[in-house]
C-alpha cells in the first residue's frame, strides 16, 4: 500500500512538473503568416512572444509548442498580407508640426501672396488677439508663389503692426516677418533705419536702399524667430497635449521608432519634459530619439552644454544623445553648398568651416553626443565628412541628414568611418514641372539627379528612411507611400516619368531602410528593428504583401494593427 502511494505521489509530482514546464514555455502571443524579419531577406512562418519579447522565430510547427490553451493568444494572419517589424522614421518634426497646428496658423502651399495678405494674415491676427497672445506664428507658404523681391514687412504691417508676425515656408528654410519683430531682432533699429544686416549661415534680404524687406533665409530665419515669446508660444502643457496626437499618427502609419529632428523647436525643453512625463506614466508606445539644435548664430560651448543636459530626460523609451546642426540649405532652393556652382554662377550658404565642424564634432562625441547634421550639397557633404573623420569617433555613428549630392570619393570615406545617412526617400521623385525647372537652375552633374539611395547600399553605408514631416513637399508620410516612390522613382499622383531610376531600391532594400537601419541609427539594433529572438516584439500586420503585390499598389498598404512590446497599440 505504501509503495502504491509513493508511486501515485511521484506520478502527481511528474504531472505537476510537466504542467509547470508547459506553463514556463508557453507564450503570451503566437503569430502565423508570411513574416518578413528584416534579418537579411529572411521570411518565416511564425513567431512567439512572451513578456513583450520574441521567444521563438521560425516555422509554424515550432511555434505550436508555445501555445497553452486559455493563456496564449493566437493570431493567424496567413494569406492576409505581410507581417513585419515596426518601421522607424529617422528624421521628422512631429514635435514642431503639431505645435504649429496648436499654436499657429498652417496655410495651404497653394496660397498666393494676395490671398495670404487679404485672408490668411488677418485671420491669424484675429485668432491671436482673441486668444490674448502677443504674437502671430504660422507656416506653409510656397517659395515659388512668393516672389523674393517684395517688401513683406510692409505688407504685413498693413495688416498688423503692433504685435510680431512670423511665417516660415513649407520647407522651414525661409521666413517673412513684420517690422516690429525685425526691430526686436535688431534687424531694424528703433529709429527705423537698417540695423543688423548679416546673420551667419543665413541671408537678410535687402531692398535697393539697403533696408530689410522682411524676407529671411536659412539661419537668419531661426535667428529672427528666436525673438518671439517662445516660452509662452510652446509651453510644457501644450507639448503634453500634443504628445498623444503625435503617437497616434506614428502608430497608425506603422512607426514604432522615431528620431525627432529638432526637439527644441521653440528654444526650450518643453517637448523633452512632456515626453518624459508621458513615458513615466506608462503611456508611450514608441521609442523616441531627441536632438537639441545648434544654429550657426549660437554660442557653441553653451549650446553643447544644453544638449548634454538633456540626458536628465532619458527614460525607458527616450534617448537624448543627438545634436542637430545645419551644414547648408537646400539644393533645390539655391542655398545648398555645391560644386560646381549653380547655373547662374552663385554659391549656396555654408554655415560652418571645416575646422569649426571638426572641433564641434570632437566636443560632442566626447560628451557622448552623436552629430545629426542637415546637409544637401555635395561640397557640404565633403566638408562634414572630413569633420566627422578628423574630429569624431567612428562608434558614435555620426549622421548626415537628407543628402542631395555626394562626390564619388566620399562614399568610401563614409563607409570606412561608419558615417550614417538618413534620407527623405519620399523626395526621390519630381513632377514634370519640377523636372524642367531643375534642369535650368541646378549645377552641372545634378540637373537630372536627386537624392541618391542605391549607392549607399552599394558602398555598405547604413542608409535609413525619414519623412521630415511636416516638410513633405507634397509627398506621403507613411512608410508604404515612401516605399513605392523609392522602388518606382515616381509618386503615384504625379503625371511624370520615373526619376533617376539608377538609384531606385529593391523592395527588400526599402524595407531594410525603413526598419533595421533606423534601429541602427538610433543604437537600437540589439533590441528592436527586426523579428529576432530576444528582441522586443514591435511589429505590424500589414493589409498587403508589399513584397509581391503590383508595384503601383504598394502605397495602398496600411497597418491593420501595430504592436509595441507584444501589445496591440493600434488597429484599424
Secondary structure, DSSP 8 states (H G I E B T S, - for coil): -HHHHHHHHHHHHHHHHHHHHHHHH--SEEEEEEEE-SSTT-EEEEEEEETTEEEEEE-HHHHHTT--TTT-EEEE-TTTSEEEE-EEEEEE-HHHHHHHHHHSEE--TT--HHHIIIIIHHHHHHHHHHTT-SEEEEEEE-GGGS-TTS-HHHHHHHH--SSEEEEEETTSSEEEE-HHHHHHTTSB-TTSSB-----TTEEEEE-TTS-EEEEEEEHHHHHHHTTS-HHHHS-HHHHHHHHHHHHHHHHHHTEEEEEES-TTTTSSSHHHHHHHHHHHTT---SEEEEEEEE-TTS-HHHHHHHHHHGGGG-BTTEEEEEEEEES---TTTT-S--SS--TTS------S-HHHHHHHHHHHHHTT-EEEEEE-SHHHHHHHHHHHHHHS-GGG--EEEE-----HHHHHHHHHTT-EEEE-GGGS---HHHHHHHHHHS-TTTTT-----HHHHHTT--EEE---TT--TT---SHHHHHHHHHHSS-TT-------GGG---HHHHHHHHTHHHHHHTT-TTTSSS--TTSB--EEEESS-TTTS-GGGGGG--EEEEEETTEEEEE-
